[in-house]
Amino acid sequence: MIVCVCNALRERDCREAAGMPEVRRAGCVYRRLNCRVRCGACVATMKAIVDELRDERAARQMSRSEEPLVDTTQVQVE
């Protein structure tokens, strides 16, 4: 799917750029893809992609922090 007609940005490319941990806003995606906003019709979609991937990263980090550091099922107490 084309996200930005003006810059011919595909969703796959936008998601790849937005998936980088340092990307926090839609503007960062445009910069990573070496372009800029032109007509602005794509900004809401780009923001939604960035927000979605940021939320997914946060959820993964939360689930990792909830995992036990040691597998207590295998530890024998004497």
C-alpha positions, 0 to 999 in steps of 0.5 A, a space after each residue: 500500500 502507498 502511504 505517501 503519494 507525493 514521495 512514493 512511500 510504501 507502507 513496508 518502507 515506512 514500517 521498517 523506518 518507524 520500527 527503529 527504536 530512535 524513531 518517536 514521531 512521524 517526522 523521524 520516519 520522513 527524515 530516515 527515508 530522506 524526504 519531507 512532508 509535502 501535501 500532508 495527506 499522509 501524516 495521520 497514517 504515518 503517525 498511526 504507524 509510528 504509534 502502533 510500532 511504539 506501542 508494540 515495542 513497549 508491550 514487548 519490553 513490559 513482557 520481558 521485564 515480567 519474566 523471571 530472571 531464573 527458572 525457579 522450576 529447575 532450582 533445587 533447594 537443599 
